Amino acid sequence: MPRRRTEQDSNWTRRFQQDQHDADYTSSNQQFSNRSKYAREVRMKRTAEIRAAKEVISGDVEGLPLGEIIQVHSLFAEVLSQDTIYLAVSRRTHQRMSDSSVIVGDRVRFRPTGTTNEAHQPEASIELILPRQTVLLRQNSFRKHLTAPIVANAAQMLIVASILEPRPKWGLVDRMLIAAESGGLKPIICLNKLDLASEDAELLEEAAAILAHYQSLGVTVLQTSIQTRLGLDALQQVLLTGPTVLAGHSGVGKSSLINSIAPGIDIRVGIVSAYNDKGRHTTTSARRYQLPGGAIVIDTPGVRQFGLVNVLPDSLLDFFPDVAAETAPLWRTESYQRILETL
């Protein structure tokens, strides 16, 4: 009898465990099925939204007004179209289909909403970003693995340095040259504030030698001074050749140069700290301006570093033909080595 009871107990225990296992399995399967069903529904909804957006694009978007992004404010952007500036937001479906958000210089198709904001500015929604002809990129300042597009569809990049206050950072200039060339923009170097070195013959001679070397590489160079009006006429002529991105170290005088040749624009100007010889940022985001006479410039925030994008160690020499040919002066070779170490 005891043995028979033990066998019965054992059989009962096995059946209970099997039943419990089956119940757990069913419950787990049910939960998994519910999750899968929810995931499928989400995917189907997203697919439907994207399909609907594509149908809209293939339908009426081509007939919508064409505009250009002149400034971006977080979730909103200013769109210029036929002398009217709209405050626009991107459609959610457009954001899912696009590889990046709108940037200054983008050409877009937009849909006016017929409403205005508190400042009586007409509102709109951005429906389509047209293909970019050129794009200036740099590494995201906070997330090094991300790319930060700055300006689209510019023709050239005016790289501004100052001979003093602050002193030129030729390594930064070289980085900007690479960014311009890799993005399809023509680079131009402008050495500003020449009046500050008028009594320093050695400094002027050194700067002239550096600019001459850049010229030998096919780079256009300018020398300017707002105080003496040196080179401002030449600068005006250069800006007329195509939309121009202004870039440079903080405090080198980018905004002051534009204000000097187009006083009505009134780009904000910063000051340079005498304590650390570094400029204080005044331009907080890129903005497009049209100057009297038709020139278009895009002012960008001053930077102290410029992370390169899509440049590999094996391709860096393509941007340093003088180093490759072993004709580079020492300062250019050192600049190449410093950049190479960061790639």
URGI-V377971 format. One line per field, one symbol per residue. phi: phi as a letter, one per 30 degrees, with the letter a starting at -180 (. if undefined). psi: psi as a letter, one per 30 degrees, with the letter a starting at -180 (. if undefined). burial: I if it has 24 or more other ideal C-beta (glycine too) atoms within 12 Angstrom, else O. A space follows every 10 residues. Layout:
phi: ???
psi: ???
burial: ???
This chain:
phi: .edddddddd dddddddddd dddddddddd dddddddddd dddddddddd ddddddddcc ddcddcbbdc acbhdcbccc bhiccccbbd ddddddddda ddbejdcbcb cdcicbdddi cdcabdcacd eddbaccade dcbddcccdc bcidcabccc bbdbhcddcd ddddddeddd ddcicddbcb ccidddcdcc dddddddddd ddddddcjcd bbbbaddcid iddddedddd dlebdcblde idjedddddd cbeddhddcc ccdddbhbdc dcdcadbcbc dejjdcbcdb ddbcabddbi ccedcdddcb dddddicdde ddddddddde dcd
psi: eeeeeeeeee eeeeeeeeee eeeeeeeeee eeeeeeeeee eeeeeeeeee eeeeeeefdf efflkklkkf kkicflkkkk jhgkjkjlkk keeeeffkfl lklkfkklkl jkfgllafgg kkllkkekkl kkelkkllkk fejfflkjke klgleljjjk lkflillkjf eeeeeeeeee efggkkkkkj jlhfffgfgi eeeeeeeeee eeeeefggkk klklkeefgk geeeeeeeff flkkkklllk gfgeeeeeef fiffehkkkl lkkfeggklk kejflkkkkk lkffkkkjkl kklfljklkg kleffefffi feeefhgkle eeeeeeeeee ff.
burial: OOOOOOOOOO OOOOOOOOOO OOOOOOOOOO OOOOOOOOOO OOOOOOOOOO OOIOOIIOOO IOOIIIIIII IIOOOIIIII IOOOIIIIII IOIIOOIIOO IIIIIIIIII IIOOOOOOOO OIIIIIIIII OIOIIIIIIO OOOOOOIIII IIIIIIIIII IIIIIIIIII IIIIIIIIII IIIIIIIIII IIIIIIIOOO OOOOOOIOOI IOIIOOIOII IIIIIIOOOI IIOOIIOIIO OIIIIIIIII IIIIIIIIII IIOOIOIOII OIOOOOOIII IIIOIIIIII IOOOIIIIII IIIOOIIIIO IOOOOIOOII OIIOOOOIOO IIIOIIOOII OOO
